């Protein structure tokens, strides 16, 4: 029903910045809260940041607070993740997801649609 595609990943040096993009098809995009998750090799997928359907509320994991910023543009059905001061431990496949709930959700089980993932590699 909703096709989610993320992009913008790549290789960056520690301390650098990267901006991820996510587009979602469907006329109901503005009704979905959105989130970013990541999964490093050999580890479980973890929550990174989320934003409410209106964009008025956001939340993020403690590990990225002050460094990552989530935002959205409902007119263009686009989700963003601005990543600054990147660290090697940020290396992971980053996933964009959509939830039918209007609030910013931190639980993976609350998300219905997922993108294919985009690789972010931070070198030391």
C-alpha positions, 0 to 999 in steps of 0.5 A: 500500500505504501512504498518506502524508499531511502537513499543518501547513504555512503562512506564518510569520515568520523566527524563528518556529516551525511543526510539521508532521504526517504520518500513514501508513496501514497496519498496518506503519507501525512497521516503516518508517523515516520521513523529511522532505524538502523542495524549494524552487522551482527546486531539487532535493529535499533531505534534512531529517531521518529517524528509525528505525522504533523512533524510537530513532535520528534524523538531520538535515541540517546546515542544520537541526541544532539547529533542527528535531526529528523524532519519531514516535508509532507507536501513532497512526502519526504523524510530526512535524517541529518547526521552530524558528528558521525562516529564509527559506531554509527556504521549500519544499514539505516531503514526508513519506516512508516507507522499508521499511528500519528505519534512519534513511535519508538517501537519497531512493532508499531511500524507497518511499512519499511524501506530497503535500507541504505548503508552508512559507513563511518571510517576512523 
